[in-house]
Structures are given as structure tokens and as C-alpha cells.
Amino acid sequence: MRVFVTGATGFIGSAVVRELLDAGHEVVGLARSDEKAASLAATGAEVLRGDLTDLDSLRRGAEDSDGVIHTAFVHDWANYGKSIETEEQVLTALGEVLAESDRPLVVSSGIAAVGTPGRPVTEQDPSDPSWSRIVSERTAFSFVERGVRASALRLAPTVHGEGDHGFVPMVIDTARKTGVSAYPGDGANRWPAVHRFDAANLFRLAVESAPAGTMLHATAEEGVPVREIAEVIGRHLNLPVQSIPVEESAGHFGFVGPFFARDVWVSSTWTRERFGWQPVQPDLIADLEKGHYFTD
């Protein structure tokens, strides 16, 4: 297949490019700068210059492909509404190009948008429509009836590995700044996790064979107790580990606090059985123990 990948030089997207190339696919990756274009070309992928605001470039990439994997997102936390608007525009443009072709469009979404107290979230559970980040799956799935083989990967809140700039590094940075590695309440609430290379493998499986309208769960671990995460951080930074009241999570951790305080319990059993997905990379705690998260 010839696959167009957005976010091709990003943390997850670069792993997807590597996965596709290793599997014998051709890759066209979107790059917004000379530096990123050079980095992408060095992998053996073809470069398409542009960014998420350049809809014409996105259309060209989709037109000249057998399928699209969309991993890019504008992380403008100061103007998040605009980021969501851009995401909808991007996927509408991609969907319109792929319409009536039965070509695949694989997008990423988030598992934190689903809540099922007392049992793990499954692939059949609907996302919370009030959570704006699900615009990706909602827009992509709107093209299923127009002949697009759209599927969505609900990514674990923590996609880890070297180069991670997500939630875990933010929690580590908070520990450094406050002098304590904290966890909310009793720390029994869970965070699902997946290594970026395992997530990339699932993106490939989806673009190759996921039926239209399929939801997949990219969660290698159903839920890691956040106290265990705090304990590893405290040990590596030589800081005390202690509980803070749940209601103080936002004040202590900033915007990541409410996420760190949530209990997110997820099953990926259906995904594994249906697509033969078997995560093989180190789990989150083992990855943290390697120490690369704590080097300056």
C-alpha cells in the first residue's frame, strides 16, 4: 500500500512511518519544515510539504494514496477550540477525497472520553459526546456511509517511550518543581498505557484490514495504578512520595491533574483477538525504570 501519514515526524507518527516501511509499504509523510522534511526523507519515506492548515496539501496526499493514517493534532492549549475546529476541517478534507473509494482512513482518539464505572471500557462502549477530542472519530465515521473505510484507535492516556512529551513527563516535571512525587487519594486509580511502537503496529493493522466503522483500543496495559507511577518517579528523583487530596490534583499538577486523578480501566481484548495484535514492548513501569525519562 501507499499510505499518507500526517504527523509523520511526531512521537507517534514517526513510529507509524517506521512500522509501515518495515512492513513493505510505501509512505508519504507530511512535513512542515525543512528540518522535519530532511528527517523524514532519511527514513526512506516520501515527503509532502505542508501542515494541517494547508488543506490543499492534505488533499494531494490523500488523492495520491491507497489509504491515510492521521496522527497529527494542533496542541494549542491556549486556543483549544481552534485546535478542535482545525481537526474537523482536516478530517473533512481527507474524507471528501477518499469518499466512494473504500480506501481506509485511520484516526486517533482518546480512551479518557469513555467511562464505565465498575468494569473495563470495551471497544463497543460509546465515547462521551461532550468530550471535544472525539471530533476525530466522529468526523471520520461520518464518511463511512460515503464509502470511506474509516476506523479509529482510542489511544491510552499514556503513550510512552523515548521522546515522550506527554502526561508522564508533565508529572515528572511537577515532582521536580514541588519537591515531592505525589499521587491523588490512595493512588489506586488507574492509567492505561501503551508503548509507541506497539501503538504504531496497531495503526498498521488498522490501515491494512480494519472494516469501516471499527473502534480499536491501543492499550497494552488495562490500567497502571498511579501510585506505582509516583513511586518510580520518587525513587529516580530521590524525592518523597506522598498522597494529596483528590480535590487538590488540579492545583498541584496543573491541567494534567484531573486526568491523573481519574480511574480509567480499559480492555483491549476484542482488538487483540480480532486483529492479532500482541504488544511486545516494555510496559510503562519497566520503561520508566530504564531512566531515560529522568535525563535532562
Secondary structure, DSSP 8 states (H G I E B T S, - for coil): -EEEEETTTSTTHHHHHHHHHHTT-EEEEEESSHHHHHHHHTTT-EEEE--TT-HHHHHHHHHTSSEEEE------GGGHHHHHHHHHHHHHHHHHHHTTTT-EEEEEEEGGG---TTS-B-TTS---TT-GGGHHHHHHHTTGGGT-EEEEEEE-SEEESTT--SHHHHHHHHHHHHTSEEEETTS--EEEEEEHHHHHHHHHHHHHH--TTEEEEE-SEEEEEHHHHHHHHHHHHT--EEEE-GGGHHHHHGGGHHHHHS---B--HHHHHHH-----S--HHHHHHTSGGG--
